[in-house]
Amino acid sequence: MNIIEAIVIAVVEGLTEFLPVSSTGHMIITQELLGIESTPFVKAFTVIIQFGAILSVVVLYWNRFFRLNEIVVFDKQALNGVPPGKKGWIILKRLLYKFDFYWKLFIAVIPAGVIGLLMGDYIDRLLESVTVVAVMLVLGGIFMLYVDKWFNKPVQDQSMSWQRALKIGFFQCIAMIPGVSRSMATIVGGMGTRLTRKSAAEFSFFLAVPTMAAAAGYKLFQLMKDPVSSAMLKDNVTLLLIGNMVAFIVAVFAIKFFIDFLTRYGFRVFGIYRIIVGSVLLVLILSGANVSM
């Protein structure tokens, strides 16, 4: 893989990671069109550049992700007149509220974490099936043609409860099937709890940070344990840095576009696009092209 190919793949990663179109499917098509051999480094590269995409969420939602607008400030006057026995309880409640956001993210990550540990080998085998990716792209696209009609009754309360977080976490598990799209699964899960499209999409972005960081970090840890793989990564540090930087920049613009577009127009266009991409993959497979992960 040369620098140009690394940049192209990173652009695809940044564009598709947070859109409901499956970044996996797009990676496969990109590698096939560029004639890039699916070497161990290429596979590692597509995983590690996810860190750049993750960083885009943290930067765009800095205040909300780190709750900087809700930093607990204990004003002495605010506690005037409060019995001594209750002051500690009030302070504790404020601290718990400050970390409530992270607690919800933790709850939402649990289902995927458990299933990933129990079925990791089976999931890895699925990731090697390009046919599964293609079929799920098409089926997911058909589903998305109708999802706006099925989940069109959001409620006024858009706060994230632990029950909503857990339900979205279970929906995220569906994305372990390659081609489903983690973004699509979690946004639909959020809409299934009667969140608006925008609220569901934003929580999907937040949930991506611990989920993708854990998955990518685990893969990187496995690679670093192997001397050959570790040396391979060290020899290609420049490509990895460029890939992460490009993925970060592109993902920033992709997220801004997606929130605005989804709020205005819904999922239908993405559904049509998925069907086209999945069909392209199926044509490549049926034509005997060497399409591999």
C-alpha positions in Angstrom: 0.0 0.0 0.0 1.4 3.4 -1.0 0.5 6.8 0.4 -2.1 7.6 -2.2 -3.9 4.3 -1.6 -3.8 4.9 2.2 -5.3 8.4 1.7 -8.1 7.0 -0.5 -9.0 4.3 2.0 -8.9 6.8 4.9 -11.3 9.1 3.0 -13.7 6.2 2.5 -13.4 5.4 6.3 -14.1 9.0 7.3 -17.0 9.3 4.9 -18.8 6.1 5.8 -18.0 5.3 9.4 -20.8 7.3 10.9 -23.2 7.1 7.9 -25.7 4.2 7.9 -24.1 2.6 4.8 -21.5 0.2 6.2 -17.9 1.2 6.1 -16.9 -2.4 5.8 -18.7 -2.8 2.4 -17.1 0.4 1.1 -13.7 -0.7 2.2 -14.0 -3.9 0.3 -15.1 -2.2 -2.9 -12.4 0.5 -2.6 -9.7 -2.1 -2.2 -11.0 -4.1 -5.1 -11.2 -1.0 -7.4 -7.6 0.0 -6.4 -6.3 -3.5 -6.8 -5.0 -3.5 -3.2 -4.0 -6.9 -1.9 -5.7 -7.8 1.4 -2.4 -8.2 3.3 -2.2 -8.3 7.2 -1.1 -4.7 7.2 -4.1 -3.6 5.0 -6.4 -5.3 7.4 -4.7 -3.7 10.4 -4.7 -0.3 8.7 -8.5 -0.3 8.2 -8.9 -1.0 11.9 -6.4 1.4 13.3 -7.6 4.5 11.3 -10.9 4.2 13.2 -9.1 6.1 16.0 -9.0 9.1 13.7 -12.8 8.8 13.1 -13.4 8.4 16.8 -11.5 11.6 17.5 -13.8 13.6 15.2 -16.7 12.8 17.5 -14.8 13.9 20.6 -13.7 17.2 18.9 -17.2 18.1 17.5 -19.0 17.3 20.7 -16.3 18.3 23.1 -18.5 20.2 25.5 -21.2 17.6 25.6 -18.9 14.6 25.6 -16.9 15.9 28.5 -19.9 17.7 30.1 -17.9 20.9 30.4 -21.2 22.9 30.6 -22.2 20.9 33.7 -19.1 21.1 35.8 -20.1 20.9 39.4 -19.5 24.1 41.2 -20.3 24.1 44.8 -21.5 27.6 45.7 -21.4 28.2 49.5 -24.5 30.5 49.2 -26.4 27.7 47.4 -25.9 25.5 50.4 -26.9 28.2 53.0 -29.7 27.0 55.2 -29.3 23.4 54.2 -29.0 21.1 57.2 -25.5 19.7 57.6 -26.7 16.1 57.2 -28.2 16.9 53.8 -25.3 18.9 52.4 -23.2 15.8 51.6 -26.2 14.2 49.9 -26.7 17.2 47.7 -23.1 17.2 46.7 -23.2 13.5 46.0 -26.3 13.9 43.8 -24.6 16.6 41.8 -21.5 14.4 41.3 -23.6 11.5 40.2 -25.5 13.7 37.7 -22.2 14.9 36.3 -21.2 11.3 35.5 -24.7 10.2 34.4 -23.8 10.6 30.7 -20.9 8.2 31.0 -23.0 5.7 33.0 -25.5 5.5 30.1 -22.7 5.0 27.6 -21.3 2.2 29.7 -24.7 0.5 29.9 -25.1 0.7 26.1 -21.7 -0.8 25.5 -22.3 -3.9 27.7 -24.4 -6.0 25.3 -21.9 -5.7 22.4 -19.0 -6.3 24.8 -20.5 -9.5 26.2 -21.5 -10.9 22.8 -18.1 -9.9 21.3 -16.3 -11.9 24.0 -18.6 -14.9 23.7 -18.8 -15.0 19.9 -15.6 -13.3 18.8 -14.3 -16.2 16.6 -17.6 -16.6 14.8 -17.8 -12.8 14.2 -14.3 -12.9 12.8 -15.3 -15.6 10.4 -18.4 -13.6 9.3 -16.1 -10.7 8.6 -14.3 -12.8 6.0 -17.5 -13.3 4.0 -18.0 -10.7 1.3 -21.2 -12.3 0.3 -22.7 -11.7 3.8 -21.6 -8.0 3.5 -23.3 -7.6 0.1 -26.5 -9.3 1.1 -26.8 -7.3 4.3 -26.2 -4.1 2.5 -29.1 -4.8 0.2 -31.4 -6.1 2.9 -30.5 -3.1 5.2 -31.2 -0.8 2.3 -34.6 -2.2 1.7 -35.4 -1.8 5.4 -34.2 1.8 5.4 -36.7 2.7 2.7 -39.5 2.2 5.2 -37.9 3.0 8.6 -39.0 6.6 8.6 -42.7 5.5 8.3 -42.3 2.8 11.0 -40.6 5.1 13.6 -42.3 8.4 13.0 -43.7 9.1 16.5 -41.0 10.7 18.7 -42.0 11.8 22.2 -41.4 15.1 23.8 -39.0 13.6 26.4 -35.7 13.2 24.5 -33.6 12.6 27.6 -31.4 9.4 27.6 -32.7 7.0 30.3 -30.7 3.8 31.2 -33.6 1.8 29.7 -33.2 3.6 26.3 -29.4 3.2 26.5 -29.7 -0.5 27.1 -32.1 -1.0 24.2 -29.8 0.9 21.9 -27.0 -1.3 23.1 -28.8 -4.4 22.1 -29.5 -3.0 18.7 -25.8 -2.3 18.3 -25.2 -6.0 18.6 -26.9 -6.5 15.2 -24.1 -4.5 13.6 -21.7 -7.3 14.4 -23.1 -8.9 11.2 -20.8 -7.2 8.6 -22.8 -5.0 6.2 -25.4 -4.0 8.7 -23.8 -0.7 9.8 -23.3 0.1 13.4 -24.6 3.6 12.8 -27.8 2.3 11.2 -28.4 -0.2 13.9 -28.0 2.2 16.8 -29.9 5.1 15.2 -32.8 2.8 14.4 -32.6 1.5 18.0 -32.8 5.0 19.3 -35.8 5.8 17.1 -37.4 2.6 18.3 -37.3 4.1 21.8 -39.1 7.1 20.2 -36.1 9.5 20.0 -36.0 11.9 17.2 -33.7 11.1 14.3 -31.3 13.8 15.4 -31.2 12.7 19.1 -30.8 9.1 18.0 -28.0 10.0 15.6 -26.1 12.0 18.2 -26.2 9.3 20.8 -25.1 6.9 18.1 -22.0 9.1 17.6 -21.3 9.2 21.4 -21.7 5.4 21.7 -19.2 4.9 18.8 -16.4 6.4 20.9 -16.2 3.7 23.6 -17.4 0.9 21.3 -14.9 1.6 18.4 -12.1 2.5 20.8 -12.5 -0.8 22.6 -12.7 -2.9 19.4 -9.8 -1.1 17.7 -7.7 -1.1 20.8 -8.2 -4.8 21.3 -7.2 -5.5 17.7 -4.1 -3.3 18.1 -3.2 -5.0 21.3 -3.4 -8.4 19.6 -1.2 -7.2 16.7 1.4 -5.7 19.1 1.7 -9.0 21.0 2.9 -10.7 17.8 6.6 -9.7 17.0 6.0 -9.9 13.2 2.9 -7.8 13.3 4.4 -5.4 15.7 7.4 -4.8 13.4 5.0 -4.4 10.5 3.2 -1.6 12.2 6.4 0.1 13.2 7.7 0.0 9.6 4.5 1.7 8.5 4.0 4.4 11.1 3.9 7.2 8.5 1.0 5.6 6.6 -0.9 5.0 9.9 -0.5 8.6 11.0 -1.6 9.9 7.6 -4.6 7.5 7.5 -5.8 8.7 11.0 -5.4 12.4 10.1 -7.3 12.0 6.9 -10.0 9.9 8.5 -10.4 12.5 11.3 -10.7 15.5 8.9 -13.2 13.7 6.5 -15.3 12.4 9.4 -15.7 15.9 10.9 -17.4 17.0 7.7 -19.3 13.8 7.2 -20.9 14.0 10.7 -21.9 17.6 10.2 -23.5 16.8 6.8 -25.2 13.6 8.1 -27.0 15.3 11.1 -28.4 18.1 8.8 -29.4 15.7 6.0 -30.9 13.1 8.3 -33.0 15.7 10.1 -34.4 17.1 6.9 -34.8 14.0 4.6 -34.6 10.9 6.7 -33.1 7.5 5.6 -34.6 6.8 2.2 -31.7 8.1 0.2 -29.2 6.1 2.2 -31.4 3.0 1.7 -31.3 3.4 -2.1 -27.5 4.0 -1.9 -27.0 0.8 0.2 -29.0 -1.2 -2.3 -26.8 0.1 -5.2 -23.6 -0.6 -3.3 -24.7 -4.1 -2.3 -25.8 -4.9 -5.8 -22.4 -3.8 -7.1 -20.7 -6.2 -4.7 -23.0 -9.0 -5.7 -22.2 -8.4 -9.3 -18.5 -8.5 -8.6 -18.9 -11.8 -6.7 -21.0 -13.4 -9.4 -18.6 -12.2 -12.1 -15.8 -14.1 -10.4 -13.8 -11.1 -9.3 -11.4 -11.7 -6.5 -13.2 -9.8 -3.9 -11.8 -10.6 -0.4 -11.5 -9.1 3.0 
